[in-house]
Amino acid sequence: MASGVLVIAEHRDGKLRKISLELLNVGKKLAGSLGGSLSACLIGKGVEGLAAELGKFGAQKVFLCDAPVFDTYSSDGFAAAVAAAAKSADPALILLGASSQGKDLAPRAAAKIGTGLSSDCVDIAVEGGKVVCKRPVYSGKCFAKTIAVSSPAMASIRPNVFPAAEASGGSAEVVKVDAGVSAVKSKVKEVKAMGAGRVDLTEADRIVSGGRGMKARENFKILEDLADVIKAAVGASRAAVDAGYADVSNQVGQTGKVVNPTLYIAFGISGAIQHLAGMRTSKVIVAVNKDPEAPIFQKADYGIVDDLFKVVPVMTEEMKKMLAE
């Protein structure tokens, strides 16, 4: 009988990603209510060493899919690996991150397994033996409650919603799984890394974003300077991306990345509903815009009506002084 929780762990550059630790924390709390233990699935090439790390953060068993074919992420290969791990683990619930990779992987893995999926959840619980999820709908204007009717239940969790698990010094039993994948349909030709020290948007605790009001691509340099001081990621609105001021990988919004930082500072962003859909769950929102009627002020916790080119340098200098104290 299916029981417990299986977390699909993500890693990058030999380290577990923050979302993996958040999932382990959630899984640890739910596993007992689902009549079993917490396990994890680890997919990659030469990643057996990370299995011990998963044990330290609460996983009692790690289902390891380690093969050369998993050297880089592929939709079909990783979906097959998740399905193979799920067959071995027989969990009542499978958790993935609603990260860039997780959003691509989760529906494909659900189809392979033959189960349903609640995506981009901001809360999850077990009520009466059923997995109940809360997820935003209609561009975040309201929330839907979903109850899993298929087994295993499957959900992807929005990053930065739950705290990360803390290392407890535990250990995990490692179970090697043959996913039966010898080749994949896609081939990665090149991987372009983010700038040194840059934080991934979906996992960032602080984000500074620019909109059409930035006026030119080179003007994003002042936002990068501020981001470096407060250790933030740099985002952009779709209008800024469409104008060529920023790369699409920096786009925040309904057609870009959904983010959930503690602090979101928007410079020169009017606040179209499509942008708000991607950042409205931020804990604190600061808006800087010279138009006092900009819609973003209705959502902001703090607003500054002024020219961003005056505000950003002052804010950067004040942050330097504050952090130096």
C-alpha positions in Angstrom: 0.0 0.0 0.0 1.3 3.4 -1.0 2.6 5.4 2.0 5.0 8.3 2.9 6.4 11.1 0.7 8.9 11.1 -2.2 10.7 14.3 -2.8 12.3 14.9 -6.3 15.5 16.7 -5.4 17.1 19.3 -7.7 20.9 20.1 -7.7 23.2 22.3 -9.6 27.0 22.5 -9.7 27.4 19.7 -7.2 25.1 21.3 -4.6 21.4 20.7 -3.6 19.2 23.6 -4.6 17.3 25.5 -2.0 14.0 24.3 -3.2 15.1 20.7 -2.5 15.6 21.6 1.2 12.2 23.3 1.3 10.5 20.2 -0.1 12.3 18.0 2.4 11.0 20.2 5.2 7.4 20.0 3.9 7.7 16.2 3.2 9.0 15.6 6.7 5.8 17.2 8.2 3.5 15.2 5.9 5.1 11.8 5.8 3.8 10.6 9.2 0.2 11.7 8.3 0.5 9.5 5.1 1.6 6.4 7.1 5.2 6.3 6.0 8.6 7.9 5.9 10.3 10.6 3.9 12.4 9.5 0.9 14.0 11.4 -2.0 14.8 10.8 -5.7 18.2 12.0 -7.0 18.8 12.1 -10.7 22.1 12.9 -12.4 25.6 11.7 -13.4 28.1 11.1 -10.6 25.7 12.4 -7.9 25.9 9.6 -5.4 27.8 11.9 -3.0 24.7 14.1 -2.7 22.6 11.2 -1.4 24.4 11.6 1.9 23.5 15.3 2.0 19.8 14.4 1.5 20.1 12.1 4.5 21.5 14.9 6.6 18.4 17.0 5.8 15.8 14.4 6.7 15.5 11.8 3.9 15.5 8.3 5.2 15.9 6.6 1.9 17.3 8.0 -1.4 16.3 6.4 -4.8 19.4 7.1 -6.9 19.2 7.3 -10.8 22.9 7.8 -11.6 23.9 7.4 -15.3 25.8 9.3 -18.0 22.5 10.0 -19.8 21.5 12.2 -16.9 24.5 14.4 -17.2 22.2 17.3 -18.2 18.5 17.8 -17.7 16.1 16.3 -20.3 12.4 16.2 -20.1 11.9 12.6 -21.3 14.9 11.2 -19.5 14.2 12.7 -16.1 10.4 11.9 -16.4 11.3 8.3 -16.9 13.6 8.4 -13.9 10.9 9.9 -11.7 8.5 7.2 -12.8 11.0 4.5 -12.1 11.8 5.9 -8.6 8.1 6.2 -7.9 7.5 2.6 -8.8 10.3 1.5 -6.4 9.3 3.9 -3.5 5.5 3.5 -3.8 4.8 6.8 -2.1 1.4 8.3 -1.2 2.7 11.7 -2.3 5.3 13.0 -4.7 6.7 16.5 -4.3 8.6 18.6 -6.8 9.6 22.3 -6.9 7.6 24.7 -9.1 11.0 25.9 -10.4 12.0 26.3 -14.1 13.0 22.6 -14.1 10.1 21.4 -12.0 7.4 23.2 -14.1 8.8 21.3 -17.1 9.3 18.0 -15.4 6.2 17.6 -13.2 3.4 17.3 -15.8 5.6 14.9 -17.9 6.3 12.7 -14.9 2.7 12.8 -13.8 1.7 11.5 -17.3 4.3 8.7 -17.1 3.1 7.7 -13.7 -0.6 8.0 -14.7 -1.6 10.4 -11.9 -2.9 13.9 -11.4 -0.9 17.0 -10.5 -1.6 20.1 -8.4 0.9 22.7 -9.7 2.5 25.8 -8.2 1.1 25.2 -4.7 1.5 27.6 -1.8 0.2 25.3 0.9 -0.3 21.6 1.3 -1.8 19.5 4.1 -3.3 16.0 4.8 -6.9 16.2 5.8 -8.9 13.0 6.5 -6.2 11.0 4.8 -6.4 13.1 1.6 -3.8 15.4 0.2 -5.2 18.9 0.0 -3.4 21.7 -1.9 -3.9 25.4 -2.1 -2.8 27.1 -5.4 -3.3 30.6 -6.9 -5.6 30.9 -9.9 -6.8 33.8 -12.2 -3.4 35.5 -12.1 -3.2 35.2 -8.3 -6.5 37.0 -7.7 -7.9 34.1 -5.7 -7.0 30.6 -4.6 -8.3 27.1 -5.4 -8.3 24.2 -3.1 -7.6 20.8 -4.7 -8.1 17.4 -3.3 -6.1 14.5 -4.7 -8.3 11.6 -5.9 -5.6 9.6 -7.7 -2.6 7.7 -6.2 0.1 8.7 -5.7 -0.9 12.3 -5.2 1.5 14.7 -6.9 2.2 18.4 -6.3 4.7 21.0 -7.2 5.5 23.6 -4.5 6.3 27.3 -5.2 9.9 28.2 -4.1 10.3 30.4 -1.0 6.9 29.5 0.5 8.2 27.2 3.1 11.4 27.4 5.2 14.3 25.1 4.2 15.0 22.0 6.3 17.9 22.3 8.6 20.7 19.7 8.7 20.1 17.1 11.5 23.0 14.8 10.9 20.9 11.9 9.9 21.8 9.4 7.2 19.8 7.8 4.3 19.7 4.3 2.8 20.7 4.5 -0.9 18.7 2.4 -3.4 20.0 2.4 -6.9 17.3 2.6 -9.6 17.6 1.6 -13.2 15.4 4.0 -15.1 15.9 2.0 -18.3 17.0 5.2 -20.2 19.9 4.8 -22.6 19.3 7.8 -24.8 17.2 10.9 -24.8 15.4 12.8 -27.5 17.0 16.2 -26.8 20.6 17.2 -26.7 22.1 20.1 -24.8 24.6 21.9 -26.9 25.5 24.7 -24.6 24.9 25.9 -21.1 25.1 29.6 -20.4 25.8 30.4 -16.8 24.4 33.5 -15.0 26.9 36.2 -14.0 29.2 35.4 -11.1 27.4 35.7 -7.8 24.0 36.1 -9.4 21.1 34.6 -7.5 18.5 32.5 -9.3 15.2 34.5 -9.6 12.9 31.8 -8.5 14.9 31.2 -5.3 16.0 34.7 -4.5 15.1 36.2 -1.2 15.5 39.7 -2.6 14.7 41.0 -6.1 15.2 44.3 -7.8 13.3 44.6 -11.1 13.2 47.2 -13.9 10.4 48.0 -16.4 10.0 50.2 -19.4 11.0 53.2 -17.3 14.6 52.0 -17.4 14.7 53.5 -21.0 17.7 51.5 -22.2 19.5 48.2 -21.6 22.7 49.9 -20.3 20.6 51.5 -17.6 20.1 48.2 -15.9 23.6 48.6 -14.6 22.4 50.7 -11.8 20.0 48.0 -10.7 22.8 45.4 -10.9 24.9 47.7 -8.6 22.1 47.8 -6.1 21.5 44.1 -6.4 25.2 43.4 -5.7 25.0 45.5 -2.5 21.9 43.8 -1.0 22.7 40.3 -2.6 19.6 40.3 -4.8 18.6 38.9 -8.1 17.7 41.2 -11.0 14.4 40.9 -12.7 12.5 42.7 -15.5 8.9 43.3 -16.7 7.8 41.9 -20.0 7.7 45.4 -21.4 11.4 45.8 -20.6 12.2 42.5 -22.2 10.1 43.2 -25.3 11.9 46.5 -25.6 15.3 44.7 -25.6 16.4 46.2 -22.2 16.7 42.8 -20.5 16.9 39.1 -21.4 13.9 36.9 -21.3 15.5 34.8 -18.6 15.0 37.8 -16.3 11.3 38.2 -17.0 9.0 38.2 -14.1 5.3 37.7 -14.7 2.6 35.5 -16.0 4.6 34.7 -19.1 7.9 34.7 -17.3 9.0 33.5 -13.9 6.8 33.5 -10.8 8.8 34.7 -7.8 8.1 34.8 -4.1 10.9 36.8 -2.4 10.9 38.5 1.0 11.6 41.8 -0.7 10.6 42.9 -4.2 11.6 46.4 -5.4 10.1 47.5 -8.7 11.6 50.4 -10.6 9.8 52.0 -13.5 7.2 49.2 -13.6 3.6 50.3 -14.1 2.1 47.1 -12.6 0.2 45.4 -15.4 -1.8 42.4 -14.2 0.5 40.1 -16.0 3.4 41.3 -14.0 1.6 41.3 -10.7 0.7 37.7 -11.3 4.4 36.8 -11.1 5.3 38.7 -8.0 2.2 39.6 -6.0 2.9 37.0 -3.3 6.2 38.8 -2.4 6.3 39.5 1.4 7.2 43.2 1.0 6.8 45.2 -2.2 8.5 48.5 -2.8 7.5 50.5 -5.9 9.4 53.4 -7.4 7.6 55.3 -10.3 7.2 58.9 -11.2 3.5 58.3 -12.2 1.5 58.5 -8.9 -1.4 56.7 -10.7 0.7 53.6 -11.6 -1.4 50.5 -10.7 1.6 48.9 -8.9 1.2 51.4 -6.0 -2.1 49.7 -5.2 -0.2 46.5 -4.5 2.9 48.0 -3.0 3.6 48.1 0.8 5.9 51.2 0.3 5.9 53.6 -2.7 8.2 56.3 -3.9 6.8 58.8 -6.5 10.0 60.1 -8.1 12.5 59.6 -10.9 14.1 56.1 -10.5 17.4 57.5 -11.9 17.5 59.8 -8.8 16.3 57.1 -6.3 18.4 54.1 -7.3 21.8 55.7 -6.7 20.7 57.1 -3.3 19.2 53.8 -2.3 22.4 52.0 -3.3 24.5 54.3 -1.2 22.2 54.2 1.8 22.1 50.4 1.7 25.9 50.3 1.6 26.0 52.5 4.8 23.3 50.4 6.5 25.0 47.1 5.8 28.4 48.4 6.8 27.2 49.2 10.4 
